[in-house]
């Protein structure tokens, strides 16, 4: 049985929440999805509140998607999850949204109406995302 896009996103969000909780981070859910699916936050040892907006792209295959509308959201991170709901171990990649657009530009991939979608994994895509594979959510989002 294949899962719907909404089901993949729910599974992906639960995966992200688990990973973040393990690193001492917290999750908030916006009441309206206008480009921000999740907010990951922490209260630092100095008592500062730090929060990061997240856009999630959860796929059962090796896929990639951008939409220039996300450039309007300051400091937005985009998280790509591969193999969600597939029975394989989920792989996660994360970057500031601007980096995703740079990947499209660097590879001369064409956009339609400001959007780019790649739904068949390739060596080019895998090589482009390897530097962004998430080893630590805290390091990715907060630098420590």
Secondary structure per residue as TSV (DSSP state, phi and psi in degrees):
chain	resnum	aa	ss	phi	psi
A	1	X	-	360.0	127.2
A	2	X	-	-86.8	149.1
A	3	X	-	-95.4	149.3
A	4	X	-	-74.6	164.9
A	5	X	H	-56.9	-41.8
A	6	X	H	-65.5	-39.0
A	7	X	H	-65.9	-42.8
A	8	X	H	-60.1	-42.1
A	9	X	H	-64.6	-40.3
A	10	X	H	-63.3	-44.9
A	11	X	H	-63.9	-43.2
A	12	X	H	-62.1	-41.4
A	13	X	H	-63.3	-41.7
A	14	X	H	-63.7	-39.6
A	15	X	H	-60.5	-48.2
A	16	X	H	-61.4	-45.0
A	17	X	H	-57.9	-46.6
A	18	X	H	-59.4	-46.7
A	19	X	H	-61.5	-43.0
A	20	X	H	-68.3	-42.8
A	21	X	H	-58.4	-37.9
A	22	X	H	-63.9	-24.6
A	23	X	T	-100.9	11.3
A	24	X	T	81.8	13.5
A	25	X	-	-93.5	164.0
A	26	X	E	-123.9	162.8
A	27	X	E	-124.8	140.4
A	28	X	E	-130.2	146.8
A	29	X	-	-112.1	119.1
A	30	X	-	-62.0	144.6
A	31	X	S	-74.0	-22.4
A	32	X	S	-128.7	131.1
A	33	X	-	-90.1	98.1
A	34	X	S	-116.1	37.6
A	35	X	S	114.9	-13.2
A	36	X	-	-114.0	114.4
A	37	X	-	-86.7	-27.8
A	38	X	E	-155.2	150.8
A	39	X	E	-122.0	123.9
A	40	X	E	-104.6	131.2
A	41	X	E	-139.7	167.7
A	42	X	E	-151.3	159.3
A	43	X	E	-112.1	114.9
A	44	X	-	-70.8	168.8
A	45	X	T	-61.2	-24.7
A	46	X	T	-84.9	0.4
A	47	X	S	87.4	9.1
A	48	X	-	-82.6	143.7
A	49	X	E	-97.6	119.1
A	50	X	E	-118.0	132.7
A	51	X	E	-137.1	146.5
A	52	X	E	-132.2	128.3
A	53	X	E	-79.7	141.8
A	54	X	E	-127.7	135.2
A	55	X	E	-110.4	129.1
A	56	X	E	-108.3	133.0
A	57	X	E	-123.4	105.6
A	58	X	E	-107.4	126.4
A	59	X	-	-131.4	149.9
A	60	X	S	-83.4	-11.5
A	61	X	S	-125.7	-174.8
A	62	X	S	-84.2	102.4
A	63	X	-	-135.8	166.2
A	64	X	E	-150.0	139.9
A	65	X	E	-147.4	137.7
A	66	X	E	-135.3	156.5
A	67	X	E	-149.8	119.7
A	68	X	G	-57.8	-17.5
A	69	X	G	-60.4	-25.8
A	70	X	G	-71.5	-15.7
A	71	X	G	-64.7	-19.0
A	72	X	G	-75.8	-12.5
A	73	X	S	-98.6	111.5
A	74	X	T	-61.4	136.4
A	75	X	T	57.4	30.5
A	76	X	-	-73.8	132.3
A	77	X	E	-100.1	140.2
A	78	X	E	-111.8	133.7
A	79	X	E	-116.5	123.8
A	80	X	E	-103.4	126.9
A	81	X	E	-116.4	126.8
A	82	X	E	-108.7	148.9
A	83	X	S	72.2	20.3
A	84	X	T	-63.7	129.4
A	85	X	T	69.2	11.8
A	86	X	S	-96.9	-11.0
A	87	X	S	92.6	-12.7
A	88	X	S	-90.1	162.8
A	89	X	-	-66.4	131.5
A	90	X	-	-67.7	135.3
A	91	X	E	-108.6	137.6
A	92	X	E	-123.8	138.5
A	93	X	E	-131.2	139.5
A	94	X	E	-144.4	147.3
A	95	X	E	-164.2	162.2
A	96	X	E	-62.0	145.3
A	97	X	H	-55.8	-36.7
A	98	X	H	-56.6	-33.6
A	99	X	H	-64.6	-37.1
A	100	X	H	-62.6	-41.6
A	101	X	H	-65.7	-35.4
A	102	X	H	-65.1	-35.0
A	103	X	H	-62.7	-43.4
A	104	X	H	-61.8	-47.4
A	105	X	H	-63.1	-46.1
A	106	X	H	-60.0	-35.4
A	107	X	T	-92.5	3.5
A	108	X	T	56.1	36.6
A	109	X	-	-79.8	138.9
A	110	X	-	-88.5	147.8
A	111	X	-	-108.5	156.2
A	112	X	B	-126.8	121.7
A	113	X	T	54.6	37.1
A	114	X	T	80.4	3.7
A	115	X	E	-112.8	150.1
A	116	X	E	-136.5	131.6
A	117	X	E	-131.7	134.1
A	118	X	E	-131.5	114.6
A	119	X	-	-117.0	7.8
A	120	X	S	-125.1	106.3
A	121	X	-	-50.6	145.6
A	122	X	-	-144.5	164.9
A	123	X	H	-60.8	-38.6
A	124	X	H	-60.7	-46.5
A	125	X	H	-65.2	-47.2
A	126	X	H	-58.1	-44.8
A	127	X	H	-64.2	-36.2
A	128	X	H	-66.7	-33.2
A	129	X	H	-95.0	-18.2
A	130	X	H	-50.3	-43.7
A	131	X	T	-64.3	-14.5
A	132	X	T	-105.3	7.6
A	133	X	B	-63.6	133.2
A	134	X	-	-81.5	120.2
A	135	X	S	-102.0	-34.8
A	136	X	-	-143.9	122.0
A	137	X	H	-67.3	-39.7
A	138	X	H	-61.4	-42.6
A	139	X	H	-66.8	-45.8
A	140	X	H	-57.9	-50.4
A	141	X	H	-86.1	-31.2
A	142	X	H	-125.2	-1.5
A	143	X	-	78.5	6.8
A	144	X	-	-161.7	360.0
